[in-house]
Amino acid sequence: MTTQSANSLGKLVTKAFDEAAMADFQDSAGRKPRATLQRRIAIGLALVSITAWIALAVVMIVNARVATTREVQASFFIAERFVRERLHAIEASSTPADDLSVLRAQIEQIRHVRVDMNFSDGREIPVASLDGTLPDTESDADGASPAFFTRLIQSTDIHAIIPVAVRNERHFAEILLRSDDTDEIEEVWEDFRFVLPMTMIYGGLISLVAMLYVNTVFRRLRETSSGLLRLKEGHLDTRLPEAGFAEFAPVASGFNELAASLMNKTTSNQHLANRLLTAHDEERRRVANELHDEIGPNLFAVRAALSDLKRAVGDQGPEVLEQIDSPLGSLEKGIADVQLLLRRILSKLKPMVIGSVPLVRAVDNLATEFRRLAPYPTIEVHSNTDDLTFGMTVDLTIHRFVAEAILNALRHGKATEIVATIDLEGEDGKGRTLIASVTDNGHGLGEDQARGIGLSGLHERVETLGGQVFGPERQDDRTVIVIRVPAPPGQHARMTPYL
């Protein structure tokens, strides 16, 4: 029966652990996330502690029951043998009643045995005092065990009836011996109620210490996971603190070395990309200057020569002038169109004000140009950069971002209200960042439009500078696009444009 109980208990514990461990498990399309390993370990430690406590209680009860039965049986058989040996002397004694009283007192001193002695007429034989005092046969009420515990430990009752014959009286008296395990059960209960709480406290302390170490391990794992996530997000300055355990030292050291290596390589790549971007912008500036210096004067010379030609033809008479006036007008208009186209090309290659005026003024000039082309939308520009410029490369990036965002808002979003904001965050020498955003009340861009050449090129340029592009996305019925670019030390602009 004990083996079956233990097997049943083991099955129940295993089932409970499986149910607790899988309580939160659901498939990837299900309702709840999978239970965490930390939670499973906590449940497992609790179940192990409870199981160990229950197993200890079962073992103690079984052992106590076996030991109590053996001890009670041994005491009973000793008492019975002692009584039978004493009967020979009592039956031959001249005072058998007194001898029976003494015998009863002696038997009362034997543990785990109770005795009742009665004369043949039913009178009880009193207990003699062996040392001048009455024996204490009452048990300690404070040490009495609970009824349920008594039933668990209680052994099988043993009794024996021994008749006493004196001389010619075959039924002089009768001795009734019975086993009594009350005092033994009380002793077991005293041990039981001391040992089990101590084992519970001990198991609880063991589990607590184990969970402290487990929590330390999982805290380190969370720190590592968080660090990896920050590395993924681009925070390459992330480092793990020194490990408190030797086992974690290689992980922390390897993580920090990896982060440092990534930072060095990323910094090197960014420097290279910045140099390439700067060289690209310089080349565009050089091409723009050459176009301006070479083609511009030639076009001006052609227009001047054309004016001279018109005056010369006019001297030949009105008839001649009338014949070639229309072709000369078309030629003059064509030259003017080429000059206008050249100015547009030069503006795209390098806006003339970039790097020479405050960034906010350059962006404000851009907004003014859009207002002239499309007078109906309201375009506002806000900035806290004052009169600072951040170099041609960064200023040109912000300028092109605002231009592309406003153009998309007008062309695709049909916006009527546009707000461009440029904020400088951080302090000098502590990783300052330029945050530029354009918000409009248009209906946004389609998926194909959001992947257009303009925004794709903008992404590449911003990422080359070590920045990030967010959006375009819808927020509160408005379209928002934001870029963050590391800001080099700002310098006060050399000139301020006339608006």
VMD Tcl script that draws the C-alpha trace (Angstrom):
set ca {
  {0.00 0.00 0.00}
  {2.88 2.34 0.78}
  {4.52 1.66 -2.61}
  {1.27 2.33 -4.44}
  {0.84 5.61 -2.56}
  {4.37 6.68 -3.45}
  {3.80 5.83 -7.14}
  {0.53 7.74 -7.16}
  {2.22 10.71 -5.51}
  {5.01 10.65 -8.11}
  {2.50 10.59 -10.96}
  {0.55 13.48 -9.45}
  {3.71 15.55 -9.02}
  {4.85 14.83 -12.58}
  {1.43 15.73 -13.95}
  {1.31 18.94 -11.91}
  {4.76 19.98 -13.13}
  {3.85 19.30 -16.76}
  {0.62 21.26 -16.46}
  {2.36 24.19 -14.76}
  {5.17 24.24 -17.30}
  {2.80 24.13 -20.26}
  {0.09 26.38 -18.84}
  {1.08 29.34 -20.98}
  {2.14 27.37 -24.06}
  {0.27 28.14 -27.24}
  {1.26 27.88 -30.88}
  {2.57 30.88 -32.78}
  {-0.95 31.74 -33.96}
  {-2.45 31.10 -30.54}
  {-3.48 33.19 -27.63}
  {-0.71 33.21 -25.04}
  {3.10 33.31 -25.16}
  {5.18 30.30 -24.18}
  {5.98 30.06 -20.47}
  {9.41 31.45 -19.66}
  {12.21 29.16 -18.57}
  {12.66 31.22 -15.41}
  {9.04 30.60 -14.46}
  {9.40 26.89 -15.16}
  {12.48 26.69 -12.97}
  {10.65 28.50 -10.14}
  {7.69 26.12 -10.46}
  {10.05 23.15 -10.64}
  {11.93 24.20 -7.49}
  {8.66 24.71 -5.63}
  {7.35 21.32 -6.73}
  {10.63 19.61 -5.84}
  {10.57 21.19 -2.38}
  {6.95 20.20 -1.82}
  {7.57 16.69 -3.15}
  {10.63 16.26 -0.93}
  {8.67 17.48 2.09}
  {5.78 15.10 1.35}
  {8.19 12.22 0.74}
  {9.96 12.94 4.03}
  {6.62 13.03 5.85}
  {5.57 9.71 4.29}
  {8.89 8.07 5.16}
  {8.77 9.37 8.73}
  {5.20 8.16 9.19}
  {5.94 4.70 7.75}
  {9.11 4.32 9.82}
  {7.37 5.60 12.94}
  {4.49 3.16 12.43}
  {6.86 0.20 12.00}
  {9.05 1.25 14.94}
  {6.04 1.87 17.18}
  {4.57 -1.53 16.37}
  {7.85 -3.30 17.10}
  {8.50 -1.43 20.32}
  {4.95 -1.89 21.60}
  {5.04 -5.59 20.79}
  {8.40 -6.00 22.53}
  {7.21 -4.14 25.63}
  {3.99 -6.16 25.75}
  {5.76 -9.50 25.49}
  {8.25 -8.48 28.20}
  {5.40 -7.42 30.47}
  {3.46 -10.65 29.82}
  {6.51 -12.79 30.51}
  {7.25 -10.83 33.70}
  {3.67 -11.34 34.92}
  {3.66 -15.06 34.25}
  {6.99 -15.49 36.06}
  {5.72 -13.53 39.08}
  {2.48 -15.52 39.29}
  {4.25 -18.58 40.69}
  {5.45 -16.64 43.73}
  {2.10 -14.81 44.17}
  {0.05 -18.03 44.07}
  {2.21 -19.46 46.87}
  {2.24 -16.23 48.89}
  {0.29 -15.76 52.10}
  {-0.63 -12.18 51.01}
  {-1.48 -12.53 47.35}
  {-3.58 -9.35 47.27}
  {-0.65 -7.20 48.41}
  {1.66 -8.95 46.00}
  {-0.76 -8.29 43.14}
  {-0.84 -4.60 44.10}
  {2.95 -4.51 43.98}
  {2.92 -6.39 40.67}
  {0.50 -3.89 39.22}
  {2.74 -1.03 40.32}
  {5.72 -2.72 38.69}
  {3.86 -3.28 35.42}
  {2.75 0.35 35.40}
  {6.44 1.25 35.13}
  {6.76 -0.64 31.85}
  {6.22 1.54 28.78}
  {3.58 0.84 26.17}
  {1.59 -1.50 28.43}
  {-1.61 -0.92 30.41}
  {-2.82 -3.34 33.06}
  {-6.17 -3.89 34.75}
  {-6.42 -6.22 37.83}
  {-9.70 -7.25 39.37}
  {-10.64 -9.76 42.06}
  {-13.07 -12.46 41.15}
  {-15.89 -10.47 42.73}
  {-15.14 -7.52 40.38}
  {-13.27 -5.31 42.84}
  {-10.24 -3.52 41.36}
  {-6.86 -4.34 42.81}
  {-5.21 -1.06 43.88}
  {-1.76 0.03 42.80}
  {0.88 -0.14 45.49}
  {3.35 2.69 45.97}
  {6.89 1.50 45.38}
  {8.59 4.69 46.64}
  {5.94 6.16 48.86}
  {4.20 8.09 46.06}
  {1.44 7.20 43.67}
  {2.64 6.53 40.13}
  {1.81 9.16 37.52}
  {-0.24 7.42 34.88}
  {-1.66 10.53 33.24}
  {-0.15 11.62 29.94}
  {0.92 15.15 29.22}
  {-2.03 16.91 27.62}
  {0.27 19.43 25.91}
  {2.09 16.65 24.08}
  {-1.05 14.85 22.92}
  {-0.96 14.13 19.20}
  {-3.85 15.04 16.90}
  {-6.40 12.37 16.16}
  {-5.45 12.10 12.47}
  {-1.79 11.55 13.38}
  {-2.72 8.96 16.00}
  {-4.67 7.03 13.37}
  {-1.68 7.12 11.00}
  {0.80 5.73 13.57}
  {-1.45 3.57 15.72}
  {-0.39 -0.08 15.88}
  {-2.57 -3.19 16.14}
  {-4.01 -3.66 19.62}
  {-2.55 -6.61 21.60}
  {-4.11 -7.92 24.79}
  {-3.86 -10.96 27.06}
  {-6.05 -12.19 29.96}
  {-4.12 -14.01 32.68}
  {-6.12 -15.72 35.49}
  {-4.70 -15.86 39.03}
  {-5.37 -18.95 41.20}
  {-4.51 -19.02 44.92}
  {-4.62 -22.22 46.94}
  {-8.08 -23.63 46.48}
  {-9.45 -20.57 44.63}
  {-9.03 -21.13 40.93}
  {-10.44 -17.65 40.09}
  {-8.89 -15.48 42.78}
  {-8.19 -12.60 40.38}
  {-7.75 -11.73 36.73}
  {-5.01 -9.71 35.05}
  {-5.76 -7.93 31.72}
  {-2.71 -6.76 29.79}
  {-3.17 -4.40 26.84}
  {-0.73 -2.71 24.52}
  {-0.69 1.09 24.73}
  {1.13 3.09 22.04}
  {-0.09 6.52 23.20}
  {3.18 7.67 24.73}
  {5.18 6.41 21.75}
  {2.89 8.24 19.31}
  {3.25 11.40 21.39}
  {7.03 11.12 21.19}
  {6.85 10.63 17.42}
  {4.52 13.63 17.16}
  {7.00 15.77 19.08}
  {9.73 14.81 16.62}
  {7.37 15.15 13.68}
  {6.20 18.67 14.45}
  {9.79 19.81 14.96}
  {11.48 18.04 12.04}
  {8.92 18.78 9.32}
  {8.80 22.56 9.87}
  {12.58 22.59 9.96}
  {12.72 20.67 6.68}
  {10.19 23.08 5.19}
  {12.31 26.03 6.26}
  {15.44 24.31 5.00}
  {13.80 23.49 1.66}
  {12.46 27.02 1.39}
  {15.91 28.47 2.04}
  {17.46 26.11 -0.51}
  {14.83 27.12 -3.09}
  {15.30 30.80 -2.25}
  {19.06 30.63 -2.67}
  {18.64 28.65 -5.89}
  {16.18 31.22 -7.24}
  {18.54 34.04 -6.32}
  {21.24 32.43 -8.42}
  {18.75 31.60 -11.18}
  {17.55 35.22 -11.19}
  {21.16 36.36 -11.39}
  {21.71 34.12 -14.40}
  {18.56 35.32 -16.11}
  {19.37 38.94 -15.31}
  {22.67 38.48 -17.10}
  {20.84 36.83 -19.99}
  {18.39 39.74 -20.14}
  {21.28 42.22 -20.10}
  {22.93 40.31 -22.95}
  {19.67 40.13 -24.91}
  {19.03 43.84 -24.35}
  {22.58 44.62 -25.41}
  {22.19 42.62 -28.61}
  {18.93 44.43 -29.33}
  {20.61 47.80 -28.81}
  {23.43 46.73 -31.13}
  {20.82 45.78 -33.70}
  {19.24 49.23 -33.34}
  {22.61 50.85 -34.02}
  {23.72 51.77 -30.50}
  {27.26 50.51 -30.94}
  {28.46 52.10 -27.69}
  {26.52 49.46 -25.74}
  {28.69 47.47 -23.33}
  {27.94 44.73 -20.82}
  {29.08 45.25 -17.21}
  {31.70 42.98 -15.73}
  {30.32 39.56 -14.88}
  {29.95 38.50 -11.26}
  {30.64 34.87 -12.15}
  {33.60 33.39 -13.95}
  {31.25 31.53 -16.32}
  {29.84 34.84 -17.61}
  {33.19 36.55 -18.05}
  {33.84 35.12 -21.57}
  {30.32 36.14 -22.65}
  {30.67 39.73 -21.41}
  {34.21 40.01 -22.75}
  {33.22 38.58 -26.14}
  {30.19 40.86 -26.36}
  {32.21 43.97 -25.53}
  {34.94 43.01 -28.00}
  {32.31 42.42 -30.68}
  {30.64 45.77 -29.96}
  {34.00 47.58 -30.03}
  {34.93 45.88 -33.30}
  {31.57 46.78 -34.83}
  {31.95 50.37 -33.66}
  {35.45 50.64 -35.11}
  {34.41 49.14 -38.43}
  {31.22 51.19 -38.59}
  {33.12 54.37 -37.73}
  {35.71 53.55 -40.37}
  {33.00 52.84 -42.94}
  {31.18 56.06 -42.03}
  {34.37 58.07 -42.37}
  {34.98 56.47 -45.75}
  {31.37 57.08 -46.80}
  {31.58 60.67 -45.59}
  {34.73 61.22 -47.61}
  {33.06 59.70 -50.66}
  {29.96 61.81 -50.12}
  {32.06 64.92 -49.61}
  {34.04 64.11 -52.74}
  {30.76 63.57 -54.59}
  {29.42 66.91 -53.41}
  {32.70 68.59 -54.29}
  {32.52 67.08 -57.75}
  {28.96 68.34 -58.15}
  {30.11 71.76 -56.99}
  {33.02 71.68 -59.44}
  {30.71 70.69 -62.29}
  {28.27 73.41 -61.28}
  {31.05 76.00 -61.20}
  {32.35 74.91 -64.59}
  {28.88 75.07 -66.10}
  {28.39 78.48 -64.58}
  {31.79 79.80 -65.60}
  {31.97 78.26 -69.08}
  {28.45 77.98 -70.46}
  {27.00 81.01 -68.69}
  {29.34 83.60 -70.28}
  {29.01 81.93 -73.69}
  {25.24 82.13 -73.54}
  {25.50 85.76 -72.49}
  {27.86 86.42 -75.40}
  {25.42 84.74 -77.81}
  {22.57 86.91 -76.53}
  {24.75 90.01 -76.89}
  {25.73 89.01 -80.43}
  {22.09 88.39 -81.23}
  {21.21 91.90 -80.05}
  {23.99 93.32 -82.25}
  {22.63 91.29 -85.16}
  {19.14 92.69 -84.66}
  {20.50 96.26 -84.65}
  {22.55 95.59 -87.78}
  {19.58 94.13 -89.60}
  {17.43 97.04 -88.49}
  {19.80 99.39 -90.32}
  {19.05 97.53 -93.60}
  {15.45 98.60 -93.54}
  {12.16 97.52 -92.03}
  {11.45 95.02 -94.80}
  {14.60 93.00 -94.01}
  {14.00 93.26 -90.24}
  {10.44 92.01 -90.66}
  {11.61 88.94 -92.55}
  {14.07 87.76 -89.88}
  {12.39 89.19 -86.77}
  {10.45 86.01 -86.02}
  {13.45 83.65 -86.36}
  {15.57 85.99 -84.27}
  {12.85 86.13 -81.59}
  {12.64 82.33 -81.48}
  {16.41 82.12 -81.20}
  {16.44 84.69 -78.40}
  {13.69 82.82 -76.54}
  {15.58 79.55 -76.94}
  {18.71 81.11 -75.45}
  {16.66 82.43 -72.51}
  {15.17 78.97 -71.96}
  {18.64 77.42 -71.98}
  {19.79 79.97 -69.40}
  {16.77 79.18 -67.20}
  {17.42 75.45 -67.56}
  {21.07 76.00 -66.69}
  {20.09 77.86 -63.53}
  {17.83 74.96 -62.53}
  {20.57 72.44 -63.17}
  {23.03 74.50 -61.16}
  {20.51 74.79 -58.32}
  {20.07 71.01 -58.24}
  {23.79 70.34 -58.44}
  {24.51 72.78 -55.62}
  {22.11 75.35 -54.21}
  {24.12 78.55 -54.17}
  {23.33 79.39 -50.54}
  {24.25 76.01 -48.99}
  {27.20 76.22 -46.60}
  {27.31 80.01 -46.74}
  {24.13 80.92 -44.87}
  {22.44 79.58 -41.72}
  {20.75 76.25 -42.32}
  {17.35 77.59 -41.29}
  {17.66 80.47 -43.79}
  {18.50 78.06 -46.60}
  {15.46 75.95 -45.77}
  {13.31 79.07 -45.44}
  {14.48 80.18 -48.90}
  {13.46 76.76 -50.19}
  {10.00 77.16 -48.65}
  {9.71 80.60 -50.26}
  {10.43 79.10 -53.69}
  {7.70 76.49 -53.17}
  {5.29 79.23 -52.08}
  {5.91 81.04 -55.37}
  {5.28 77.88 -57.39}
  {2.23 76.78 -55.37}
  {0.72 79.76 -53.53}
  {-2.25 77.92 -52.04}
  {-0.57 75.66 -49.42}
  {0.79 77.26 -46.26}
  {4.39 76.24 -45.61}
  {5.95 76.99 -42.22}
  {9.55 76.51 -41.08}
  {10.57 76.22 -37.41}
  {14.09 75.70 -36.07}
  {16.26 76.18 -32.97}
  {19.57 76.18 -34.88}
  {19.72 80.02 -34.97}
  {22.43 81.21 -37.38}
  {24.44 77.97 -37.39}
  {25.61 76.05 -40.41}
  {26.86 72.46 -40.12}
  {28.94 72.19 -43.24}
  {27.96 71.77 -46.85}
  {27.37 68.00 -46.65}
  {25.00 68.04 -43.67}
  {23.26 71.27 -44.71}
  {22.75 69.91 -48.22}
  {21.29 66.68 -46.81}
  {18.76 68.58 -44.68}
  {17.98 70.90 -47.60}
  {17.32 68.02 -49.99}
  {15.26 66.15 -47.40}
  {12.96 69.13 -46.86}
  {12.72 69.74 -50.61}
  {11.83 66.10 -51.35}
  {9.31 65.91 -48.49}
  {7.54 69.16 -49.49}
  {7.49 68.12 -53.16}
  {5.93 64.74 -52.28}
  {3.38 66.40 -50.00}
  {2.31 68.78 -52.79}
  {2.50 66.39 -55.72}
  {1.19 63.13 -54.22}
  {-0.43 64.05 -50.90}
  {-2.30 67.13 -52.17}
  {-1.45 68.84 -48.87}
  {-2.62 72.35 -47.98}
  {-0.67 72.73 -44.72}
  {3.03 71.82 -44.43}
  {5.30 72.33 -41.42}
  {9.08 71.78 -41.60}
  {10.94 71.58 -38.28}
  {14.70 71.45 -37.65}
  {15.83 70.82 -34.07}
  {19.33 70.49 -32.65}
  {19.47 68.12 -29.67}
  {22.34 67.47 -27.28}
  {25.27 69.53 -26.08}
  {28.61 70.32 -27.65}
  {30.94 67.34 -27.54}
  {28.22 64.93 -26.39}
  {26.88 63.52 -29.63}
  {24.57 66.23 -30.87}
  {21.88 65.27 -33.39}
  {19.99 67.22 -36.03}
  {16.36 66.14 -36.26}
  {14.47 67.35 -39.30}
  {10.79 66.56 -39.83}
  {8.13 67.50 -42.35}
  {4.45 67.16 -41.43}
  {1.52 67.74 -43.78}
  {-2.23 67.27 -43.81}
  {-2.25 65.41 -47.12}
  {-3.47 61.88 -47.66}
  {0.04 60.43 -47.67}
  {2.09 58.46 -50.17}
  {1.29 55.16 -51.81}
  {3.60 52.19 -51.41}
  {5.17 52.70 -54.83}
  {5.60 56.43 -54.23}
  {7.26 55.79 -50.84}
  {9.82 53.62 -52.65}
  {10.56 56.25 -55.27}
  {14.00 57.30 -56.43}
  {13.96 60.52 -54.41}
  {13.30 58.86 -51.04}
  {15.60 55.93 -51.84}
  {18.47 58.30 -52.60}
  {17.65 60.24 -49.43}
  {17.83 57.03 -47.36}
  {21.25 56.23 -48.78}
  {22.57 59.73 -48.17}
  {21.29 59.89 -44.57}
  {22.60 56.40 -43.73}
  {25.97 57.35 -45.20}
  {26.13 60.16 -42.65}
  {25.29 57.70 -39.87}
  {21.70 58.89 -39.57}
  {18.26 57.32 -39.76}
  {15.07 57.92 -41.72}
  {11.66 57.33 -40.12}
  {8.54 57.25 -42.25}
  {6.69 58.46 -44.09}
  {3.89 57.33 -41.79}
  {0.46 58.48 -40.73}
  {0.03 60.06 -37.29}
  {-3.23 61.69 -36.20}
  {-4.46 62.04 -39.82}
  {-1.19 63.69 -40.86}
  {1.78 62.42 -42.83}
  {5.12 62.63 -41.01}
  {8.64 61.89 -42.20}
  {11.68 62.40 -39.96}
  {15.44 62.11 -40.32}
  {18.09 62.08 -37.59}
  {21.63 63.03 -38.59}
  {24.72 63.30 -36.35}
  {25.53 67.01 -36.15}
  {29.13 68.15 -36.50}
  {30.15 71.24 -34.53}
  {28.09 74.12 -35.87}
  {29.67 77.35 -37.09}
  {28.15 80.77 -37.46}
  {27.29 81.46 -41.09}
  {29.46 83.95 -42.98}
  {26.53 85.66 -44.67}
  {22.77 86.00 -44.46}
  {20.74 85.86 -47.66}
  {18.28 88.52 -48.62}
  {14.82 87.05 -48.77}
}
mol new
graphics top color blue
foreach p $ca { graphics top sphere $p radius 0.5 }
foreach p [lrange $ca 0 end-1] q [lrange $ca 1 end] { graphics top cylinder $p $q radius 0.2 }
display resetview
